Amino acid sequence: MHTLICGSMAYDTIMVFKDHFKKHILPEQIHILNVAFLVPEMRREYGGCAGNIAYNMQLLGGKPLIMATVGDDFGPYAARLEKLGLPQQHIRHVPGTFTGQAFITTDLDDNQITAFHPGAMGQSHLNRVAEAREVTLGIVSPDGRDGMMQHAEEFAEAGIPFVFDPGQGIPMFSGNELLRLIGLADYVTANDYEARLLQDKTGKKLEEIAGMVRALIVTLGPDGSLIHADGKQHAIPTPKPSALVDPTGCGDAYRAGLLYGIHQGWDWETTGRLASLMGALKIASRGGQNHKPSRGELCDLFQKHFGYSISL
């Protein structure tokens, strides 16, 4: 059985600013902001939330299906997916558009400033959840606004449990729309900043949002994550990464572990620990899809960091 991953496919142009943003953005001058950052390092990576989540799920031995819309420039990415053995039957080409493009500048504190061109994502509503077969779990991750709303409705109508992962898409929705999407979902995930935005826009506290779903998962960066489920709060630790190289895609790696654990029916402590391990592994490599641990290595690392074993 498959996990349907609705979200973006994108090329990430990643630049490294060898200093700290906070030294160059003056709060008293924010009304006339005009800042240029010299970025001697630049590279292009394969990314997008759906692409990153699917890549990590496949590392775990899951069966992801990507549902996304892409543009005329998708050829190199398509060739990569074919090489990886990731199915493409639900990736729709929209002629006359670009594939999503993220331009990410990272400073020495791993803060990021990102500009994103959605391109073909704006047509994500052309895809239908009903077109995918043998799906038992799904995720609605950042994508075109109409597509996110439609896919959430379709998962709910089909009785397929799904994760609502609004991410950078939160500003696209009103508070009532977010409440509607949360109400349709079985699980909600957000980082700590996004969780604050959800509370501000919906007027609901985290405890109230958690009461609307099976689980609310809030990631806290190096401080781990907090899973609100079954009337409890499960504090999940994060393994110390072998290196701090690039935070791009860490959240997607976490979500892949989350989806895998949910699909396997694991308890929240184990599911959260696997998700945290995936994020810690990702941050030690550049780009969202360049880490390549085997399943055996993942199991060994889980045992090492958490003191008990899992089977992938």
C-alpha positions in Angstrom: 0.0 0.0 0.0 1.1 3.5 -0.8 1.5 6.9 0.8 0.3 9.7 -1.4 2.4 12.8 -1.1 0.7 15.9 -2.4 3.1 18.9 -2.6 5.7 20.8 -4.5 8.4 19.7 -6.8 11.1 22.3 -7.1 14.6 23.2 -8.0 16.5 24.7 -5.0 19.2 27.3 -5.8 21.1 27.5 -2.5 23.5 30.3 -1.6 25.7 30.6 1.5 26.2 34.1 3.1 29.4 33.9 5.1 28.2 36.2 7.8 25.1 36.7 9.9 21.9 38.4 8.6 21.3 40.1 11.9 24.5 42.2 11.4 23.1 43.6 8.1 19.4 44.1 8.8 18.9 47.1 11.0 15.6 47.1 12.8 15.3 50.9 12.8 15.7 50.9 9.0 13.3 48.1 8.2 10.9 50.5 6.5 13.5 51.2 3.8 15.0 47.8 3.6 17.6 47.5 0.8 20.0 44.8 1.5 22.5 42.9 -0.7 24.3 39.7 0.4 27.5 38.6 -1.3 27.2 34.8 -1.8 30.4 33.3 -3.2 29.0 29.7 -2.9 26.0 28.6 -5.0 24.6 25.3 -6.1 21.4 23.9 -7.5 19.7 21.0 -5.9 16.6 18.9 -6.5 13.9 19.8 -3.9 10.3 20.6 -3.2 8.4 19.2 -0.3 6.9 16.3 -2.2 10.2 15.4 -3.8 12.1 15.5 -0.5 9.5 13.6 1.5 9.3 10.9 -1.2 13.1 10.6 -1.4 13.4 10.0 2.4 10.4 7.7 2.5 12.1 5.5 -0.1 15.2 5.4 2.0 13.1 3.9 4.8 11.6 1.3 2.6 8.2 3.0 2.2 6.1 3.2 -1.0 5.6 6.9 -1.7 3.6 8.2 -4.7 4.2 11.9 -5.6 1.3 14.0 -6.7 2.5 17.3 -8.1 2.5 19.7 -11.1 5.7 20.6 -12.9 6.8 22.8 -15.8 8.7 22.6 -19.1 12.1 22.5 -17.3 11.3 19.3 -15.4 13.4 17.0 -17.6 16.5 16.6 -15.4 14.4 16.0 -12.3 12.3 13.4 -14.2 15.5 11.6 -15.2 16.6 11.6 -11.5 13.3 10.2 -10.3 13.5 7.4 -12.9 17.0 6.6 -11.8 15.8 6.5 -8.2 12.9 4.3 -9.1 10.3 6.8 -7.8 7.0 6.6 -9.7 5.9 9.6 -11.8 2.4 8.7 -12.9 0.8 11.4 -10.7 3.3 14.2 -11.7 1.5 16.4 -14.2 3.3 18.5 -16.7 1.7 22.0 -17.2 2.9 23.4 -20.6 4.2 27.0 -20.6 5.3 27.1 -17.0 8.4 26.6 -14.9 8.8 24.0 -12.2 8.7 25.6 -8.8 12.0 27.5 -8.0 13.3 28.2 -4.6 16.2 30.7 -4.1 17.5 30.1 -0.6 20.2 32.2 1.1 21.6 30.7 4.4 23.8 32.5 6.9 26.3 31.1 9.4 23.5 30.7 12.0 21.6 28.5 9.6 18.9 31.2 9.2 17.4 31.3 5.8 15.9 33.9 3.5 13.9 32.3 0.7 12.2 33.6 -2.5 9.9 31.0 -4.1 8.4 31.1 -7.6 5.5 28.6 -7.6 5.3 28.2 -11.4 3.3 25.0 -12.2 2.3 24.6 -8.6 -0.5 27.1 -9.2 -2.2 24.3 -11.2 -2.0 21.6 -8.6 -5.7 21.4 -8.4 -5.7 19.6 -11.7 -4.6 16.5 -9.9 -7.2 14.4 -8.1 -6.6 12.1 -5.1 -9.0 9.6 -6.6 -6.6 9.1 -9.5 -4.2 7.3 -7.2 -4.7 3.6 -6.3 -3.9 1.5 -3.2 -3.4 4.6 -1.0 -3.8 4.2 2.7 -2.1 7.3 4.0 -1.5 10.8 2.6 0.0 14.2 3.3 -1.0 17.6 2.0 2.2 19.6 2.1 2.9 23.1 0.7 1.6 23.4 -2.8 -0.8 25.6 -4.8 -3.5 27.0 -2.6 -6.5 25.6 -4.4 -4.8 22.2 -4.7 -4.1 22.0 -1.0 -7.7 22.7 -0.2 -9.0 20.3 -2.8 -6.7 17.5 -1.9 -7.6 17.8 1.8 -11.3 17.6 0.9 -10.6 14.6 -1.3 -8.6 12.7 1.3 -11.4 13.2 3.8 -14.1 12.2 1.3 -12.2 9.0 0.4 -11.7 8.1 4.1 -7.9 8.2 3.7 -6.1 9.5 6.8 -3.8 12.3 6.1 -1.3 14.8 7.5 -1.9 18.5 7.0 1.5 20.1 6.7 0.8 23.8 5.8 4.4 25.0 6.2 5.2 28.1 4.2 1.7 28.0 2.8 0.0 29.3 6.0 -0.2 32.9 4.9 -2.3 31.8 1.9 -5.2 30.8 4.1 -7.6 32.7 6.4 -8.1 31.5 9.9 -11.4 29.9 9.1 -9.9 28.1 6.1 -7.1 26.8 8.3 -9.6 25.6 10.8 -11.5 23.8 8.0 -8.3 22.1 6.8 -7.3 21.1 10.3 -10.8 19.7 10.9 -10.5 17.5 7.8 -7.1 16.2 8.7 -6.1 13.3 11.0 -2.7 14.8 11.8 -1.2 18.3 11.7 2.5 19.1 11.7 4.4 22.4 11.9 7.6 23.8 13.1 7.6 26.1 16.2 7.3 29.3 14.1 4.5 27.9 12.0 2.7 26.7 15.1 2.7 30.3 16.4 1.3 31.4 13.0 -1.5 28.8 13.2 -2.4 30.0 16.7 -2.4 33.7 15.6 -4.5 33.0 12.5 -7.0 30.6 14.0 -7.3 32.1 17.5 -6.8 28.6 18.8 -4.2 27.5 21.3 -2.1 24.5 20.5 -4.0 22.4 23.0 -7.2 23.2 21.2 -5.7 22.4 17.8 -4.4 19.1 19.2 -7.9 18.3 20.3 -9.2 18.5 16.7 -6.9 15.8 15.4 -5.3 12.5 16.3 -2.0 14.2 16.8 -0.4 17.6 16.5 3.4 17.4 15.9 5.5 20.5 16.5 9.2 20.4 15.6 11.6 22.5 17.7 14.9 22.3 15.7 17.8 21.2 17.9 15.4 20.9 20.8 13.6 18.0 19.3 9.9 17.9 18.8 6.7 17.8 20.8 3.8 15.4 19.8 0.4 16.2 21.3 -1.6 13.0 21.1 -4.1 11.0 23.2 -4.3 13.8 25.7 -0.6 13.7 26.4 2.6 15.5 25.3 5.4 13.3 24.0 8.7 15.1 24.2 10.9 13.7 21.4 14.7 14.2 21.6 16.9 14.9 18.6 20.1 12.9 18.0 23.2 15.1 17.8 24.1 15.4 14.1 27.5 14.4 12.9 27.8 17.8 11.3 25.7 21.0 10.8 26.0 21.5 7.0 22.6 22.5 5.5 19.2 22.8 7.1 17.4 22.7 3.8 15.0 19.8 3.7 15.3 18.8 7.3 11.6 19.3 8.0 10.8 17.1 5.0 13.1 14.3 6.2 11.3 14.5 9.6 7.9 14.2 7.9 9.0 11.2 6.0 9.9 9.4 9.2 6.6 10.6 10.7 4.6 9.1 7.8 6.6 5.9 7.9 5.9 5.4 11.6 2.2 6.2 11.2 1.9 3.8 8.3 3.6 1.1 10.4 1.3 1.7 13.4 4.2 2.5 15.7 3.8 4.3 19.0 4.5 8.1 19.0 7.8 7.8 20.9 9.2 5.5 18.3 7.6 7.4 15.3 9.0 10.7 16.6 12.4 9.3 17.2 12.7 7.9 13.7 11.5 11.3 12.3 14.1 13.1 14.4 16.8 10.8 13.3 16.0 11.4 9.6 16.2 15.2 10.2 19.5 14.9 12.0 20.9 12.8 9.1 19.7 15.3 6.5 21.3 18.3 8.2 24.8 16.7 7.9 24.6 16.8 4.1 24.1 19.5 1.4 20.7 19.7 -0.4 17.5 17.9 0.4 18.3 14.6 -1.4 22.0 13.8 -1.1 22.2 11.7 2.1 22.2 8.0 1.3 22.1 5.8 4.5 21.0 2.2 4.0 18.1 0.8 6.0 20.7 -1.3 8.0 22.6 1.9 8.8 19.4 3.7 9.9 18.5 0.8 12.2 22.0 0.8 13.7 21.9 4.6 14.2 18.5 4.3 15.9 19.8 1.7 18.3 22.9 3.8 19.0 21.0 7.0 19.8 17.9 5.7 21.5 18.9 2.4 23.0 16.4 0.1 21.4 16.0 -1.5 18.0 13.5 -1.1 15.1 13.1 -3.0 11.9 12.8 -1.2 8.5 
